[in-house]
Amino acid sequence: YHLGEVFTLLELIYPWESRTWFSLNINPYQSDQLIETHGMNPASVDLIGTAIDLDKFKIVDDPAQQREILRQLESVLAGYSDALFVKQPTEVMNSYQPGDTFQPMLIGASSNEPIQFIENNIILLQPTRILPRKAIEVNFTLLEKLFADEEFIELFDSVEERKLTLLITGPIATGQESYFLELVKKFGELLDKLTPKHRSRVFLGCLFSELDRPSFKKKFEKPIALPDVYNVASLVTLPSETEGRGLPLLEAAASGIPIFCRRYEPEYVYSELIGESLEEDEHLNVIEFTDPSLNQEVIELVKRQLFSPQAFRKYNYRNREVIRRRFSFQALQKKFHEVLYKMYLQITTTKHATPLARQVLEDYQAHLKKNKDFVKGLINVERRQYLPGYGQMAFMIFLKSLIDPSYFRVEEKRIRGMAMHFARDLVENTPDPSPLPIETVHLFYNSIDEIFRYWEGEISIRMDHSLAYRHRNKRYYPYRDLTPQELSGVINMLYNRLASPPPVIRINEGLDKGSDWHKQLAILYENAPLEIDHVDDLEQKLIENIPIALFPGKYIETELEVFVLYPVRRRLKKGKGEKIRERDLQKKKLAPIFIFQHQFPLGNSVTCEVLKSFIFYRNHPELKLLFQYGICKIVPTLQLSVGLHLYELGEEAARALQQVRRGGGILITNGDHAAMMTDILDMSRFHIGKATHILAAKILGISQGSGYVQWVPPGIRFTLAYPTPIQTGKSLSILLKSVRFRKLCEMHGEKKVLSLIKREVEEKGSPVKTILRRMVGKESSDGEVQYHSINGLYEDGLPWAGMLAKVNLNNSSRRWYFNVVSTDSRPKTVLQFLEEFQQQNHSRARVAWNGGYILNPELVGKLGLPEKFVGSPLGLIITAGKVLSLPLFNKPAFLVHPDGRLSIKRVNCRGGFEIDTPKGVLRFSSSAYNCEVPPPEEPAYYDLLYPHDYLPGNGRTLVRLAGNRIKDIIPTREDEKVPVLPVGVTLSLPPAQVPDTWKPGMELEIRLTGWEEIESAIEAGPMLLSDGEVCIDMELEGWTTKNSIRTQAARLDYTDMRGPKIAIGLDVKGDLSILTINGRIRESVGATHYDMARILKEQGMVMAMGFDPGGSSTLVVDNKTLNISPYNHEYEKDVYALPPEPRAVANAVIGWQADE
């Protein structure tokens, strides 16, 4: 078997996400990747050290043994001949032919005399393969600088005929022959730079792994091996750019040989191997460099190692002791015992973990429910959902996951990874000096694992961007009701129960007391470049005598200075260096400053009691005065999760926050999580921090690693329509600093402007840009076409949002016209259809939307159909009186009558049709519709309501249509049956009636019986309303027939599936409304067909039908796309978020008015 096949079989037996699979890694990065990126259970992941055989890698001081090692090396380099001669670099390069195999060699300057390799030879050993990342050429830089050093030359020349050899032991990596030849060339260039005296005494030796070959081992009674070679080296070099581990360092240390190495990447691998996080006596001592140009300090250290080895002998012996303690077989054996016990725990703790997981999920939800009522005045959730975090874990929030049907698995693992990372951080950074029992740790981790596994019952409504839908099931997982930030609360609750951690008592100061306010503020965003900068707005608000609600982050002492002491000093008009005095507080009434801090342990953050003690015992008279006079107060919250969860404040904290809000105060938070969680809070707030997490950065609309001091006015959700945002934190910031906003504030006052914005975002969910444009008259609709945002909450609490456009047909000053436009070639966006229409007709289109269903490439591939069927319409299309496609089912159609009147009715082929031919008219009567035995001498026809898998041939000729175009002409034999293809109407004709002119690809002139007067029509569906009542009937319309289901890229017949939808409705006057409900974004989960019917009925519609939903849904008014398409074709460039991009469609409906 191929190795990959072996692991595939193993994974089938032991799924890698199960607790029967245990991952051992050689460095922390690998473990971090498995846990944080792939979401693996930390209890199933561990580090395994490298073991060095100290019996093989040892210090050898015996000169005779060393001489024998050198003798065998000399023989190898000489090709097992009696004398060793060097090869010149040019000779090596010129003699090579592609495909040649290199043999061991010693490369040097020209010499006719054999080389005495054994005597007086300083050997620099690089025990690696030959490939670019090993950076062997750095050794040449080292040699060049050594031979340019006067002291080195003096020491080198102190022994007559002393030599220096750089010895490379490993093979040339596959395909790296050109790199080796380049090395040889560079070595030749090095020799040219040396003086003639030294040129002939410097060599490059290459063993090409000869010591591993059986042919070598047969030539000596006691053949040497790589461990022996270390013992004749004066220095081991490892200048590699990257290493997976760095084994040569360990082998050299075990052999007591000094080490010259680069601080290679990944740096944490290097750091872990050296032992930088351990006590100093566990460190390996090496000569380390980072710059390959090598500074003089490095050169000096190498010189001393080469010529004063006794001075460093104690360090080299200590290196060997470090190897014995950390990397010996005994250390490895001890680690394996630990691993085996952990594996045992993994298969025995499930019975306890499952009930724990279930209980903690229930308790956390009860915790939220209990505290939810306390914040009623702080957020308006009448029409919007409060979203404390990135998004509910039931739904995909990576853009690529919405488009690529397999990428959701990557997202799912990343979300799990966030939870596992948080859990591991709780365990590994616990303030308790005594470690948790391993049994408790495993129970904790496995209980979290069970949180992701535990499900109960089924969900009643499906969402087309949910994980359940992607997994093709309806299982209800309670954890998916939460955001990743809320899940941290579940995990923290679990940890507090199992570990009972003591509170953190150390406060991260981070304060430069000599700095000014701006420099102190910069500490809070870690001096990162600001991409959202409302520092001036923040300072202005702090100076005003208004209440402050501070939710501190990790730099509490700095935050006390910046948000407590500084504002009070400025409000008291204190000069620089002036202190707050008691008489100052007696003279002026100051607004309160509340510091909100969690009551229960939460990671490395201090509790409110610790914070109180810190302030009480801290030698800070000004702070004590503020607390003494009640100006500053610490308020405990019941927060269990990271960030700031309004439903976890508790009654006391909620009351205090209400007080701040009533006083026109501000809220200040520090850190990514809190910025994600204030959401629609009805308070002016400032978020401060550095965008550490990629999702936080994307939602803010800034670069990862950049800083932000963000102002968000009351009630505003700063990012809308993520992951295809139409407003981000950054774009909102630009709007709030714009000339337009400032001018409006000057005209009406900032308070009134913000109040108007708040009202519209709460009632309609509109973006701030649209609101500002409307306030200055730039975003207004006339009496002919009106549109506005529309939003609300379903009974299950999930949000919906979209746009409603109303076309005034009956009271219009000019007549309205509608037409269906289609493409036979590549699909186009509705806007592209619109532009073409306007250019061709010289008329301004007012309204347009996507049309009916087609066979898209994905569906054609899924059905195994020929590519020629891509784009085939799946239903009635009439354009300018011409039938472009016949009805295929019994679905509703949008009809345009000659007098301009619009109607909606179900359409089908039962009434028959006619086709003009050179031989005359072919009449297809209703009696020959979907008949199992066609009339002998009459034409028959079949649509997709035909219930069987095969059409009767019976010696007739079958003509397959796609739209009005012939795709196949199929002569049949008696009793032959032809499979039904779900592409269009199939004609069945006696052979004599088939016109000779008919060929595949030809368009037919079709007249649909009873529809001759219809100007335009398009079939879509389902029917939503009839006579003002909901009338959805999937069976009647043929959605649930076998062939209909096959024509659905997504199951459109599901009435319990929410997603992006578009529909039209007619009111009692015959006026038209177009409703589009966004989906797959944070503000809107989409709609079911029943949801659309209900909303349209509430808007006064009496007749209504749906159109092609999902990503195809597009509504355009006056050349502006109103809905949000959760799509962008460049999603591979940014898997997280990109602006929305309308999808291309095959047809559209366009409405315009007659010219005046």
DRENMI-482156 format. One record per residue (C-alpha): x, y, z. Coordinates in steps of 0.02 Angstrom, whole numbers, plus 32768, in hexadecimal, padded with zeros to 4 digits. Layout:
BEGIN
XYZ ...
//
This chain:
BEGIN
800080008000 802F80B67FE6 804C81088090 7FB7817D8076 7F4580E78057 7F80809880F9 7F518135815A 7EAA813E8101 7E82808E813D 7EBA80BA81ED 7E4E815481EE 7DB680EE81BD 7DD180808255 7E0C810C82C8 7DC281B3828B 7E42823B82AD 7DC382AB8301 7D9282218379 7DE681FD841E 7E2E815C83DA 7EA981C28374 7F3C821183D0 7FB3828B8379 8067829583AF 80CD8327836A 81848356836E 816B84118388 80EA848583D7 80BC84D3832F 8078842F82F1 8010841C838E 7FD284CF8380 7F9F84B082CC 7F3D841482F8 7EE58468838A 7ECA851A834B 7EB684FE828F 7E6D844F8288 7E0E8456832C 7E5783B88377 7E38838E842D 7ED483C5848F 7EC5832684F7 7EE782C38458 7F8083288429 802C83238479 80E28346845A 816182BC844A 821882E6845C 82A782AC83EE 83148227843C 83CF82238422 842F8180843A 84B381B884B6 85118116849C 852E814583E7 853B820283F4 85C082178479 865E827584A0 86F8821C845B 87A18258849B 880881C28461 8884820283DC 88968155838F 87DA81478378 87D281F5832E 886081CB82B7 8804812F827A 876981978257 87D0821181F1 882781828195 8780813A815D 874281E78129 87E0820080C3 87C68159806E 871381848042 8743822F7FFB 87D081DC7F98 875881627F48 87AA80D67FAB 885080F07F4F 88F981007FA5 890881BC7F94 888E824D7FA7 889282D17F1F 882283677F16 87AE83967E88 87AA844A7E4F 870184A27E4F 870784BC7D92 872E84047D79 869583D17DDD 862384497D80 866384247CD1 866383677CE2 85AE835A7D1E 852C83177CA5 847183117CCF 844B82697D1E 84FB82537D64 850B82127E16 858A826F7E80 860A820A7EE1 865E82457F82 86E082CA7F5E 8752834C7FA9 874C83F17F4C 87DA846D7F56 885A84D27EF7 88CD847E7E7A 894E840A7EC6 89B783817E79 89E4833D7F24 897182C97F87 891A8317801C 894482DD80CB 889182E7810B 88B4829D81B7 8938831681F4 891583C48238 886683D281F0 87E384478239 873D83F98206 869E846081FE 861283E081F3 8567840181A5 8509835A81B9 847983818143 843983618096 846683D78009 83D384477FDE 83B685057FDE 835F85168087 83F984CC80DC 8455856B80A7 84FF8515809C 854785B18049 8542860D80F1 85D885A28120 863785F58091 860F869F80DE 8650865F8183 86F386228133 870B86C380D2 86F9872C8170 876A86B981D4 87F586C48154 87E087818150 88018787820C 88B787A5823D 88AC874682E1 885D86B0828C 88E586AB8207 896C86B7828D 891F862682EE 88FD85C18251 89AF85D68212 89FB85AB82BC 89F784F4828A 8A5184CD81E8 89E38483815F 8944849681C6 88AB8479815C 87F284A38168 876A8435811E 86B0845A8112 866583AB8111 85B2838E80D3 857482DE80FB 84C982D180A8 848D82AE7FF7 845483297F75 8397833A7F88 833283027EF2 833A83827E66 83BA83F07EBF 845383C87E54 8452847C7E12 845B84BD7EC6 84F0844C7EE9 854B848A7E4E 8525853E7E84 857385157F2D 860E84D27ED7 861885717E70 860885DF7F0B 868D85777F63 870085967ECF 86DD86517EDF 870B86457F98 87B085F17F70 87D9867B7EF4 87C486FB7F81 884286A37FF2 88FC86BF7FEC 8961863D7F8C 89A986058033 88FC85D68077 88A485A97FD5 88F284FE7FCC 88C684D68082 880984F0807D 879884648040 86E384368024 86C0837E8047 86208327800F 85F58277804A 854A82687FF5 851381EE807F 859A8171804F 85A881358103 84F780ED80F8 851C80808061 853B7FC48073 85D07FD47FFD 862880458079 86027FD7810E 86507F3F80B7 86F77F9680A2 87227FAB815C 87247F3481ED 86D67FB9825D 8686803681E7 866080E1822E 85B48132822D 857381E38237 858081EC82F7 863B81CA82E6 8653825A826D 861782D682F1 86AD82A6835C 872E82E782E0 86D2838C82C3 8710842D8310 8668848082F2 85BC844482B6 856484C28246 84AA84CF8224 8487857181C3 83DD85318185 835385AD8162 82CF8531819C 82CF848D81FC 824484198231 82A583F082CE 8360841182C5 83A2836382EC 845A838E82C6 845984068359 8425837C83CF 84A283018388 852F83808394 850083AC8446 84FD82F38477 85AB82E08429 85EE83768489 861583D683E9 85FC849483E0 856E84D08371 8561856182F6 84AD857A82BB 842E85F28278 8392861C82DC 832D85BE825B 827385C08235 81F885938279 824685F58306 81DD85A1838C 822284F78353 82D2853A836A 82A7858C840F 825684ED8452 82EA8481841F 836984F8846C 82FC84FF850A 82E885BB8515 824A85AE857D 829E853985FB 8312855A868B 83BE85928652 841484EF867D 839E849A8600 83D685098570 844884CC84E5 84DF853B84CE 84FA856B8417 854A85F383AC 84AD86408363 849786B882D3 84018706827B 8456876D81F4 84AF86FC8175 852E87868155 857487598203 85AB87E48275 865487EF82CB 861187AE8371 85E28709831D 868D86FF82CA 86E387198371 867E868E83C3 86A786148336 876086418343 8763861E83FC 870A857783E6 878685428360 8826857683B6 87FA85768470 878884DC847D 87BB84B88531 8770855D8569 86C68524852A 86D4846F855B 8663848485F2 85D784CB8583 85E8843B8509 85E283BD8598 854B841885DF 84F5840B8535 8509834E8541 84B8834F85EE 842783B585AA 841083318522 841582A885A5 838A82FC860A 831C8336857A 833D82C684E5 837A821E8525 83218178850E 82F7817E85C7 82A0822785B0 824481E18519 820F8147857A 81C881B48604 8169821A8583 8120817D8533 80DE814685DC 808681EF85EB 804081DF853B 7FFF812F8559 7FA5816985F5 7F5981FB8596 7F1D81828510 7ECE81198597 7E7581B285DC 7E3581DC852E 7DD3813D851E 7D91813885D0 7D4F81E885F4 7CC281F08574 7C3A81B385EA 7C5E8245865F 7C7F82C785D7 7BD982B7857C 7B6682E2860F 7BDC836E8642 7BD383B98594 7B1683AF8590 7B0483FC863D 7B7A848D8620 7B2384BA857D 7A7B84BD85D6 7AC085218667 7B1285A385F8 7A7285BC8596 7A1385CF863A 7A97864D8671 7A7786B785D4 79BB86A985E3 79BC86DD869A 7A1F877C8677 79D287A985CF 7942880E8616 79B788848673 79F388D785D1 794C88FB857F 796B89B5857A 7A1C89A08539 79F8894A8494 7963894D8420 7942889B83E6 789588BB83A1 78D088A882EC 7987887882FD 79E387EA8351 7A6A881083D2 7B0687B78395 7B8F87AC8418 7C22877583AE 7C5787418300 7BB486E782DA 7B4C8652830F 7BAC85B282F8 7B15856382A3 7B4085CB8209 7BD785D98199 7C2D868381A1 7CC08663812D 7C9A86A3807F 7CEB860D802C 7C7F85978093 7BE485E68046 7C2385C77F96 7C93852E7F9D 7C26849E7FDC 7CB984458030 7D1184D88085 7C9684DA8117 7CFD844C8163 7D9284C0816C 7D29854681C0 7CDD84C88239 7D8B8492826F 7DC485478285 7D2F856B82F5 7D5484CF835B 7E088508835F 7DD885AD83AF 7D7F8550843A 7E0C84D38454 7E8D855F8456 7E2A85BC84DC 7E19851D8542 7ED284F58537 7EFB85A78568 7E9285928606 7EEF84F38634 7FA085288609 7F9685D9864C 7F3985B486EC 7F738624877B 7F74858E87F0 802A855D880E 7FFB84A68825 7FCF8454877E 7F2584058765 7F1D83488772 7F2D82FD86C5 7E8782A386DF 7E2F834A86F9 7E8383958661 7E49830685F2 7D99830B8636 7D9683C68613 7DD483B68560 7D6783208539 7CCE8378857C 7CF084068502 7D0383858479 7C59834084AB 7C0D83EF849E 7C2D83E583E3 7BEA833383D8 7B4D83448441 7AAA835583E1 79F2833E8409 795D83388396 794E839182EF 7945844582B7 789C84798273 78DB84F981F4 797184DC8184 79E78568814D 7A48855A80AC 7AE585A180FF 7ADC85348199 7B5484AB81C9 7AC1843481DA 7A9384518124 7B47843780ED 7B4D83968152 7AA983628100 7A4E834581A3 79D583A08216 7A29837982BB 7A1B83FD8341 7AC284208397 7AA58496842B 7B5484E38420 7B2A85288373 7AAE85A283C0 7B4585FD8407 7BCE866B83C0 7C86863883D7 7C9286BE845D 7BFC867584BA 7C4785C884AC 7CDB860A850F 7C5E862B859A 7C2585758595 7CDA853B859C 7D0585B28628 7C6E857A868D 7CA684C68675 7D5984EF86A6 7D24854B8744 7CBD84B48779 7D448433875A 7DE08495878B 7DA185168808 7E2E858B87D3 7E698612884A 7E5486C4880C 7EE2871687AC 7F378792881F 7FB987DF87AB 7F85887B874C 7FDE88A086AA 801E895186C3 805E89818617 80638A37864C 80EA8AB38625 80C28B3486A9 812C8BB78652 80CB8BAB85B0 80438C228577 7F908BEA855F 7FA38BBD84A7 80388B4D84C9 7FDE8AF98558 7F468ADC84E7 7FB98A8F8463 7FE98A0884E1 7F3589CB84D8 7F4289AA841D 7FF6896F8433 803B8A0083CC 7FF789B0832D 7FD48A25829A 7F238A6782AD 7EAE8A3D821C 7E168A7E827A 7E418B1E82D4 7DC38B778342 7E438BAA83C4 7E0B8C6083BC 7D548C3083D2 7D838BC38466 7DE78C4C84B9 7D5B8CC984A0 7CDC8C5584F1 7D508C328584 7D608CEC85A5 7CA38D0485A8 7C568CEC8653 7BF38C508622 7BED8BA38670 7C6A8B208636 7C548A638634 7CFE8A118628 7D11895885FE 7DCD89468612 7E3F88D085B3 7EEA888D85E2 7F4189338608 7ED68963869D 7F4D89DE86EF 7F658A3A864B 7EAA8A3E8630 7E8F8A8686DE 7F068B1286B1 7EBF8B308602 7E058B1F8625 7DF48B4D86DC 7E7C8BC38718 7E978C218676 7DDE8C4B865A 7DC88C84870E 7E638CF38705 7E258D418663 7D768D5986A8 7DC18DB0873F 7E2C8E1986C7 7ECE8DDC8715 7F708E1086C4 7FF98D978694 80438D488730 7FB98D8987A2 7F6B8D078815 7EB58CEC8842 7E948D3288EF 7E068D118967 7DCA8DC5895F 7DBA8DB688A1 7D3D8D2A88B6 7CDD8D8C8939 7CCA8E2288C6 7C8F8DCE8825 7C108D458807 7C5F8CC88791 7C058C468729 7C268B948766 7CA38B1C8718 7C738A658728 7CF389DB8713 7C9F893786E7 7CFF88998714 7CCA87E48719 7CA5879287BF 7CDA86E2878E 7D8886A88755 7DA386BF869B 7E4D868D8658 7ED98707867F 7E62879786A5 7E5187D08759 7DA987C887B1 7D50886287F4 7D85883888A7 7E3D882F8874 7E2A88D5881A 7DDD892488B5 7E6E88E4891E 7EEC892388A0 7EA389D288A8 7E9189CE8964 7F4389958987 7F9489F288F8 7FF08A8E892B 7F888B0088BD 7F368B8E891F 7ED78BD5888A 7E808B328863 7E558B158918 7E068BC28920 7D998B9F8888 7D5B8AFE88D7 7D458B51897F 7CD58BD78933 7C748B5888CB 7CAB8BA58827 7CFB8B0187F3 7CA68A5C8819 7CCE89A687F4 7C35894587BE 7C37888787BD 7BF1882F8723 7BBC877A8711 7C25876A8673 7C6586BC864D 7C9486D48597 7D1D873C854A 7CF787EE8513 7C5888478549 7BB687E48545 7B208851856D 7ABB87B885A2 7B40878E8623 7B478836867C 7AD48809870A 7A57887D875D 7AD088EF87B9 7B40890C8722 7AAA892586AE 7A6589AB8724 7B0C8A058724 7B1889FE8667 7A668A42865A 7A9D8AD386C6 7B2D8AF88651 7AB98AF085BB 7A378B638609 7AC18BDF8630 7AF68BE6857A 7B988B8D85A5 7C0D8B1E8544 7C468A6A854F 7CFD8A3C8535 7D3E898E8512 7DEA894784F0 7E0C88B08482 7DC7885683E9 7D4387EE8440 7CEE88808496 7CED88E283F3 7C90885283A1 7C108844842D 7BC888F18451 7B6B88DC83AC 7AC9894283AF 7AE1898F845B 7A7D8A30846C 7B138A9384AB 7BA08AF5845F 7C398A868471 7CF18A7E844D 7D4B89DD8421 7E0789DE8437 7E848959840C 7EF188FF838F 7E9C888D8311 7EEF87EC8347 7E74876D8304 7E5687638249 7D99875E825B 7D9887F982C9 7E0588538249 7D92882181BA 7CF488578215 7D4688FC8243 7D7F890D818E 7E37892881BA 7EDB88C981A9 7F0588448227 7F81888B82A3 7F49893F828C 7F0289AB8317 7E5A89FD832E 7E0B8A83839A 7D5A8A73835A 7CC38ADE8381 7C1A8A8C8366 7B7E8AF88382 7AE78AB383E0 7A878A228395 7AF88A0C82FE 7B3F896382CB 7BE2899D827F 7BF4890F8200 7B6288DB8193 7B4888458121 7BE687E88154 7C3787848102 7C0987ED8069 7C0A889180C8 7BB8892F8087 7BF4898A8123 7C8A89668191 7CD389B4822B 7D4E8A1181BE 7CD08A50813F 7C5E8A8981CD 7CF08AE68218 7D0E8B3F8172 7C558B70816B 7C578BB4821C 7CED8C2081F1 7CA68C568149 7C7A8D088117 7BC78CD080F8 7BB08C9081AA 7C048D2981F6 7B978D9F8191 7AF98D4481C3 7B2F8D528279 7B4E8E0C8263 7AA28E238216 7A3A8DB7828B 7AAA8D91831E 7B098CEE8338 7A8A8CAC83B4 79FA8CBB8337 7A5E8C7282A7 7A938BDC830F 79E08BC7834B 79A08BC08297 7A278B448267 79FF8AD782FE 79458AD582D6 79618A9C8223 79E38A18824B 796F89D082CF 78D289D58264 791B89A781BB 79CF897181D2 7A0B89EE8150 7AC58A128139 7AFD8ABA817C 7B388AF480D1 7A888ADF808B 7A3D8B3C811F 7AB58BCE810C 7A958BD88050 79DA8BD98070 79EF8C6380F2 7A418CD48070 79C68CA37FE6 7A3E8C347F84 79E18B917FA5 792B8BB27F7F 78AD8B507F1A 78288BA27EAE 776E8B7C7EAB 77868AFE7E1F 77FE8A867E79 78168A877F33 78878A157F97 78C38A008048 791A898780BC 78AF890C811A 78DE889E81AD 789D883C8240 78AD87A282AE 785C86FA8296 780486A28325 78A1863E8347 790186E28362 796886D882C3 797587768259 793D879C81A9 796088358141 794D886D808F 790788EE8017 785889127FDB 783B89727F39 778E89AF7F06 776389DD7E53 76CE8A527E40 767E8A117DA0 75D08A597DAB 75F08B0C7DE1 768A8B227D77 769B8BB67D02 76E88B457C7E 76C08A947C47 77288A067C89 776F897A7C1B 77BD88D57C50 7821885A7BEC 788187B97C0A 793587BB7BCB 799F871F7BB8 7A4B86EB7B7F 7A7C86577B14 7B33866B7B3E 7B88868D7BE3 7B1986C27C75 7B18877A7CA4 7AF187DD7D40 7A4B88377D45 7AAA88DC7D39 7AFF889F7C98 7A5588707C50 7A19891D7C81 7AAB89777C2E 7A9489167B8B 79D989387B8C 79F389F37BA6 7A7589FD7B1B 7A08899E7A9F 796189F17AC9 799D8A9F7AFB 79288A947B8F 79508AA47C47 79248A067CA5 78DA8A287D4F 78CE897C7D9D 791188CE7D7B 792288287DD1 7964877B7DAB 78F187047D50 78CD864B7D51 792C85A97D5F 79AE85607CEB 7A2284CA7CE3 7AC485117D26 7B6F84BF7D0A 7B7084727DB8 7AC8841F7D9B 7AF583E47CEB 7B9183927D32 7B3083467DC2 7AB082FB7D49 7B3782BD7CD3 7AED831E7C41 7B4E835C7BAA 7B93840C7BBA 7B1E84487B30 7A8F84497BAE 7AE284CE7C1D 7A7185677C27 79D3850D7BEF 793985697C33 78CA85057CA7 782285507C86 77BB85C97C1F 781086607BD3 77B686D87B5C 781487717B21 77BF87F47AB4 773887757A8A 77B486EE7A57 77B486487AB4 786986237AE2 783F85927B55 77A4852C7B79 775E850B7C27 77A8846F7C76 7743845A7D15 76AD84B07D61 770B853F7DB2 76D785F57DB7 770A86727D33 7717872F7D32 76AC876B7CA0 76AB88127C44 760C88377BE3 75FB88A67B49 75A889317BAD 763A89347C28 75DA88D67CAD 763E88587D13 760287B27D56 764087137DA8 75FA86677D81 763285B37D7B 766385797CCD 767884D17C78 767C847C7BCF 75D9841D7BE0 757C84917B69 75F284677AD9 765584D27A5F 767E84E779A8 772384E97949 77368538789E 779784CD7821 77B884D47765 773984477753 76B584A877B2 767E84B47866 76A1842778DF 761784247961 763883D57A0A 758E83BF7A5A 756683A67B12 752F82F37AEE 75E382C57ABF 7630830D7B60 769D82977BC8 764681FF7B7E 769281557B9F 765981197AF3 766381A77A75 75DC81B479ED 761A81537954 761981DF78D4 761582797943 769D82E07998 76AF82C77A53 771583237AD5 775B830D7B84 778D838A7C0A 77E4836A7CB0 774383397D07 774A82947CA8 775582157D35 77C1818D7CE5 787C81797CC8 786E814D7C10 780F81967B7D 77B8811F7B03 781381177A5C 77A8809E79FA 780080C57955 77DB81807965 7859820E7961 787882687A05 78B1831D7A00 78FB83627AA1 78E8841D7ABA 794384907B30 78DC852E7B2E 78A985427A78 794984F67A35 795D844479F4 79E383E67A55 79CD83327A1B 796E82D87990 795C821F79BF 7913819E7946 78D2810679A6 78A780517983 78087FF879B0 77FC7FD97A6C 789880447A88 789680B67B20 78FB81567B34 793081987BDF 78E1823A7C1B 795C82C97C2B 792583577C9F 794B83DF7C1F 78AC84127BC6 781683DB7B60 782D83417AF3 77CA83337A51 779382877A0F 776D82827954 774B820078D0 77E982007865 778D824177CC 775882DE782B 78088311785C 783C83A377EB 78DB83857789 7917843177BC 791A84097874 79CC83F878B6 7A1883FF7964 7A3584B47996 79A284F67931 7923856C7981 786A8545796E 77D985BE7959 7760858A79E4 76B385CC7A0F 766D859C7AB8 75B3857C7AAD 754F86037B09 75E9866F7B27 75F686C47A7F 75D387717AC7 7652876B7B54 76E087E37B33 775C879F7BB3 775B87137C31 77D286B27C9C 77B286157D02 780586077DAD 77AE85E77E51 776D85AF7EC4 76C686077ECD 76C2865D7F77 761B86BA7F7E 757786AA7F23 74E3871B7F49 7540875A7FE2 755B86AE802F 75F78643803B 75E985BC7FB6 769085627FB1 767584B67F67 771484607F2D 76BD83C27EF3 763D841E7E89 76C784817E34 773183E77E15 77C584157E83 77CA836C7ED6 77C282FF7E3A 785D829A7E16 789282FE7D7E 786D83A47DD1 78DB837A7E64 7967834D7DEB 795E83FD7DA3 797C844E7E4D 7A30847C7E74 79F284967F26 7951844B7F66 78DB84D87F3D 7847846A7F69 787984718020 77FF84E48077 786484E08119 7904852580CB 793A85D880EC 79B0862E8076 79BB86C68003 791486DA7FAC 78C0874E7F2F 7808875C7F06 778A87D17EB7 76DB87FD7EEC 764588597EA6 75CF88B97F15 751588D27EFA 753789647E85 75AF88FE7E1D 7648895F7E57 76EA88FB7E5F 775B88DC7EF4 780288817EEF 784288397F91 78F087F57FAA 792787AB804F 79E2879D8068 7A2E86FD80AB 7AD386B280E1 7B058752813B 7B09877D81F3 7A7087EE81EC 7A038777818B 79EF86BB8184 798286C880EB 78CE869080D9 786685F780B2 77E085FE802C 7761860E80B9 77C3869E8105 77BF86F8805D 770586DC804D 76E6871F80FC 774E87BC80E2 76FC87E2803A 765187C78083 767B8841810F 76AE88BD8088 760188B2803A 7621883B7FAA 759587CB7F6A 75F6876A7EE5 76AD87397EF7 772F86C27EB2 77E5869B7ECF 787786A57E56 791F864C7E4D 795F865C7F01 7A09864A7F52 7AA086A57F0F 7A4386CC7E6E 79C8873F7EC8 79E387EF7E86 7979888B7E90 79AE89287E31 795989D27E38 799B8A647DD1 7A3D8A067DA9 7A6189E27E60 7A6389327EA8 79FC89397F47 7A10888B7F90 7AAF883A7FD1 7AF187A87F6F 7B5987387FE2 7BD887177F59 7C7C87567F11 7CD686F87E89 7D8087237ED4 7D5C86C37F73 7DFE86607F61 7E5F87037F7C 7E0887228021 7DAD868D806C 7D6586F880F8 7D0C878E80AE 7CFA87F78010 7C7A88757FD4 7BDA882B7F8A 7BD888067ED1 7B3787DC7E72 7B3A87317E21 7B21871A7D68 7A7786D87D31 7A2D869A7C8D 7995870C7C86 794887A27CD9 78AA880C7CDC 78BF88C47CB1 7840894D7CCF 784789FA7C80 77D58A8B7C5C 77A28AD97BB9 78008B767B88 77A58C177BAB 
//
